[in-house]
Amino acid sequence: MKVLVIDDEALIRKSLIRAFKAKGHEVFEAPDGLEGVRLWREHKPDLIFLDVLMPGLTGPQVLREMGPERSGKVVLISA
């Protein structure tokens, strides 16, 4: 499974990445919404962990950028 983690907190990204890689999944990470949208378009992940509040594009703004063509499940997260 391909997983994309979009979060501005490095510790949260690293924790999720470690957990999914330990289970054998392919994981991509983005420190902000703009990079997240780019990686989503490039890799079409099956699962997306998306921070709600980030500088630049927020989680809801990222969802709007993805639009109806969005594939995969999205889990909104917030510290």
Sequence and secondary structure as in RCSB ss.txt:
>XXXX:A:sequence
MKVLVIDDEALIRKSLIRAFKAKGHEVFEAPDGLEGVRLWREHKPDLIFLDVLMPGLTGPQVLREMGPERSGKVV
LISA
>XXXX:A:secstr
 EEEEE S HHHHHHHHHHHHHTT EEEEESSHHHHHHHHHHH  SEEEEESS SSS HHHHHHHHGGG  SEEE
EE  
